[in-house]
Amino acid sequence: MQRIGIAPQGPVFSRMVMGYWRLMDWGKSARQLVDFITEHLELGITTVDHADIYGDYRCEAAFGEALKLAPALRERLEIVTKCGIATLSKPGNTIGHYITTRQHIIQSVESSLSRLATDNINLLLIHRPDPLMDADEVADAFVSLRQSGKVRHFGVSNFSPAQFSLLQSRLPFGLVTNQVEISPLCQDPLLDGTLDLMQQLRVHPMAWSCLGGGRLFSAPEYITLRSELEQIGQELDAKSIEQVVYAWVMRLPSQPLPIIGSGNSSRVRAGAAAIDLTLTREQWFRIRRAALGYDVP
Ligand code: NAP
């Protein structure tokens, strides 16, 4: 597995990341989770993606239980987590909302540290752009968390280029990623400036739901796309169509880090092998066309 410095003065991550949003659906015991983490570490996938809210605020704690069983795993991992969304699954929240106050960010990090059974987070992201975000206040929280050593690096998720630039303008250090949805099914960030800004700043985006959350494999409207992916998979000697999709995402010049969302070890292994595939320009555009249903103008 390739390792990549994700931004100037940013952390070094594995090129492919393991996402833990769906952890509670996998039904793994803490011991089974230790095995699963060990397996992806052996593939070279050392970076893991979390958020405070995943699994109704339970995923970080389940992961932390595994780390308590096998504490030596912690130093082999880079942990990404997020804050800034409040959901109705937390008692006391009367409406789903975004919250990026200084107090909330700092308290959320304290809770994540405790649940994850660690004393530092490698990368903290603001999960969604908040219309009520005061960039000075977020910057103040980030500076304080950095000084305390509780968080090493900071970034955002689902931010527009303008939102990214606003927060960056208030910080004495660089934001190191924007984690956004990128897949053949979600191509907007490729042309709306999101990935252009990343390339300009030499910051690597992280790519979520590269497989459309699994819809790619089942939805009838993607039959043409699936058949094109299979055809290109044969041309590349790929083992599965998800490998082709990950290679399609990694072919982008901003060099995104795909986040794998599967709890199935063999699928994770197959996904990780995408690192060895390189699509030609023509193959890349065939997938674009098959997903969008039209040729380039
Ligand atoms: P995804 O890879 O698009 O979807 C994963 C789903 O696809 C799983 O349910 C998986 O099921 C299924 N799947 C994978 N391969 C399959 C196959 N060959 N056939 C049928 N189903 C298959 O990724 P995602 O889980 O939506 O997102 C990945 C990560 O991105 C998350 O874990 C999270 O860390 C992050 N994320 C971030 C945001 C954000 O706003 N920042 C939003 C969403 C997600 P199995 O487990 O059974 O393989």
Residues whose N, C-alpha, C, O or C-beta is under 5 A from the ligand:
A	BS01	NAP	G19 Y20 W21 R22 D49 H127 S157 Q179 W208 S209 C210 L211 G212 G213 G214 F217 I259 I260 G261 S262 G263 N264 R267
